[in-house]
Amino acid sequence: MRVVNGNLVCAFLYFRADVSVDVAVEEKRLPKGETWSVHKFGGTCVGNSSRIKNVADIIINDDSRRKFVVVSAMSKVTDMMYDLIYKAQSRDESYVSALDVVLEKHSSTAHDLIAGEDLAAFLSQLHQDISDLKAMLQAIYIGNPYSLSVSALLLPFELKTHATYFISCSWSCYRILY
């Protein structure tokens, strides 16, 4: 994303299994006289529920009217994803228990941050995502494909999951404070 002649240019990447990348470019006019507060958090900053709450507080306490927040993976999750792929490619059945560790990390964090119907909806989606990951990893285990296309398919999971935590936590904190 960048500003060109006063326009915000967003590039959206669409990954397909064959690793080719389609790029769609869309231009948006930035409001004149408006400033944006841009935040990017990932890794240890969102490594556990306490740190995610701190990040939510930073965003909530930012007085800017316009906020743009980028949240990437929790601490060590990217490494966990690559490890899952490696184990499945190596025909190491421990990828199943390693996937359980990923599920537990996200599930326990969700229980700390989200409540009620929001928690139920999140956990339902998390279990579906884990089921989808397991199916992909089983296919890798059986077919043993050594290509980056597998990584391109699995890594968006971590971004989706962590953005959902953050949005849920921020919304819960916002509702409590206001």
PLY file of the C-alpha trace (Angstrom):
ply
format ascii 1.0
element vertex 178
property float x
property float y
property float z
element edge 177
property int vertex1
property int vertex2
end_header
0.00 0.00 0.00
1.38 3.42 -0.88
0.30 6.95 -1.68
0.75 8.09 -5.29
-0.33 11.62 -6.25
-2.58 11.86 -3.23
-4.18 8.47 -3.92
-3.93 5.45 -1.70
-2.95 2.50 -3.86
-3.78 -0.92 -2.43
-2.48 -4.11 -3.96
-4.40 -7.23 -3.09
-2.62 -10.53 -3.59
-4.58 -13.64 -4.42
-2.65 -16.87 -3.90
-3.47 -19.98 -5.86
-2.12 -23.47 -5.44
0.19 -23.09 -8.43
1.96 -20.15 -6.72
1.13 -17.69 -9.44
0.07 -14.38 -7.97
-2.69 -12.19 -9.33
-2.47 -8.54 -8.32
-5.49 -6.26 -8.38
-4.77 -2.57 -7.92
-7.39 -0.25 -6.53
-7.03 3.48 -5.99
-8.75 5.35 -3.16
-8.63 9.08 -2.52
-7.17 9.96 0.87
-9.31 12.53 2.67
-7.56 15.89 2.58
-6.58 17.29 5.95
-7.12 13.97 7.69
-4.23 12.17 9.30
-4.03 8.47 9.89
-2.45 6.69 12.80
-0.80 3.52 11.49
0.12 0.67 13.81
1.73 -2.70 13.06
1.96 -5.42 15.70
3.26 -8.95 15.48
5.53 -11.52 17.07
6.19 -10.99 20.77
3.94 -7.90 20.79
1.00 -10.26 20.29
2.66 -13.35 21.75
0.09 -14.03 24.48
-3.23 -12.75 25.77
-1.66 -10.20 28.11
0.37 -8.67 25.30
-2.65 -8.64 22.99
-4.57 -6.73 25.67
-1.71 -4.21 25.83
-1.88 -3.76 22.06
-5.65 -3.28 22.27
-5.12 -0.62 24.94
-2.64 1.19 22.70
-5.16 1.29 19.87
-8.09 2.27 22.09
-6.07 5.04 23.76
-4.88 6.45 20.44
-6.86 9.69 20.00
-6.66 9.57 16.21
-10.00 9.51 14.44
-8.60 7.37 11.63
-6.62 4.27 12.52
-5.03 1.65 10.34
-3.90 -1.44 12.26
-1.90 -4.35 10.86
-1.69 -7.46 13.03
0.54 -10.36 12.08
1.25 -13.70 13.71
1.73 -14.37 17.40
5.21 -15.17 18.60
6.57 -18.40 17.06
3.44 -19.20 15.01
5.14 -18.64 11.65
7.87 -21.06 12.74
5.18 -23.51 13.84
3.55 -23.33 10.39
6.83 -24.03 8.61
7.51 -26.88 11.04
4.12 -28.41 10.22
4.93 -28.31 6.53
8.40 -29.76 7.06
7.07 -32.62 9.20
4.33 -33.48 6.72
6.76 -33.35 3.78
9.18 -35.56 5.70
6.39 -38.04 6.41
6.81 -37.41 10.12
3.47 -38.22 11.74
4.23 -35.86 14.62
2.76 -33.09 12.46
-0.60 -34.17 13.95
0.49 -33.48 17.54
2.26 -30.30 16.42
-1.04 -29.13 14.91
-2.69 -29.82 18.28
-0.15 -27.44 19.87
-1.17 -24.74 17.36
-4.82 -25.33 18.21
-4.14 -25.16 21.96
-2.12 -21.94 21.67
-4.93 -20.22 19.80
-7.72 -21.76 21.84
-6.24 -20.80 25.22
-5.55 -17.27 23.99
-9.12 -16.98 22.74
-10.49 -18.14 26.11
-8.46 -15.40 27.82
-9.60 -12.64 25.46
-13.07 -13.38 24.18
-16.33 -14.28 25.92
-19.85 -15.45 25.20
-21.14 -15.72 21.66
-17.99 -14.09 20.27
-15.89 -16.86 21.82
-18.19 -19.57 20.52
-18.08 -18.11 17.00
-14.31 -17.72 17.12
-13.72 -21.26 18.37
-16.05 -22.67 15.74
-14.08 -20.88 13.01
-10.76 -21.88 14.62
-11.76 -25.56 14.62
-12.82 -25.29 10.97
-9.50 -23.63 10.08
-7.54 -26.30 11.95
-9.56 -28.99 10.18
-8.72 -27.37 6.83
-5.03 -27.18 7.78
-5.07 -30.84 8.82
-6.55 -31.84 5.46
-3.86 -29.86 3.61
-1.12 -31.36 5.78
-2.51 -34.86 5.19
-2.35 -34.22 1.46
1.25 -33.07 1.83
2.05 -36.14 3.94
0.55 -38.47 1.35
1.73 -36.68 -1.79
4.97 -35.23 -0.44
4.91 -32.04 -2.58
8.09 -30.00 -2.16
6.88 -26.65 -3.34
6.43 -23.17 -1.92
2.80 -23.25 -2.99
2.08 -25.26 0.15
3.57 -22.50 2.32
1.56 -19.90 0.45
-1.62 -21.82 1.29
-0.90 -22.35 4.99
0.55 -19.03 6.12
-2.56 -16.89 5.54
-4.20 -18.98 8.32
-1.99 -17.39 10.93
-2.75 -13.85 9.78
-6.51 -14.45 9.71
-6.50 -16.00 13.17
-4.45 -13.28 14.82
-6.41 -10.46 13.26
-9.57 -12.06 14.63
-8.13 -12.19 18.16
-7.14 -8.60 17.98
-10.45 -7.39 16.61
-12.37 -9.38 19.21
-10.18 -8.17 22.05
-10.26 -4.57 20.88
-14.02 -4.67 20.50
-14.46 -6.20 23.97
-12.13 -3.62 25.54
-13.92 -0.84 23.65
-17.32 -2.02 24.91
-15.99 -2.18 28.49
-14.40 1.29 28.36
-17.19 3.10 26.57
0 1
1 2
2 3
3 4
4 5
5 6
6 7
7 8
8 9
9 10
10 11
11 12
12 13
13 14
14 15
15 16
16 17
17 18
18 19
19 20
20 21
21 22
22 23
23 24
24 25
25 26
26 27
27 28
28 29
29 30
30 31
31 32
32 33
33 34
34 35
35 36
36 37
37 38
38 39
39 40
40 41
41 42
42 43
43 44
44 45
45 46
46 47
47 48
48 49
49 50
50 51
51 52
52 53
53 54
54 55
55 56
56 57
57 58
58 59
59 60
60 61
61 62
62 63
63 64
64 65
65 66
66 67
67 68
68 69
69 70
70 71
71 72
72 73
73 74
74 75
75 76
76 77
77 78
78 79
79 80
80 81
81 82
82 83
83 84
84 85
85 86
86 87
87 88
88 89
89 90
90 91
91 92
92 93
93 94
94 95
95 96
96 97
97 98
98 99
99 100
100 101
101 102
102 103
103 104
104 105
105 106
106 107
107 108
108 109
109 110
110 111
111 112
112 113
113 114
114 115
115 116
116 117
117 118
118 119
119 120
120 121
121 122
122 123
123 124
124 125
125 126
126 127
127 128
128 129
129 130
130 131
131 132
132 133
133 134
134 135
135 136
136 137
137 138
138 139
139 140
140 141
141 142
142 143
143 144
144 145
145 146
146 147
147 148
148 149
149 150
150 151
151 152
152 153
153 154
154 155
155 156
156 157
157 158
158 159
159 160
160 161
161 162
162 163
163 164
164 165
165 166
166 167
167 168
168 169
169 170
170 171
171 172
172 173
173 174
174 175
175 176
176 177
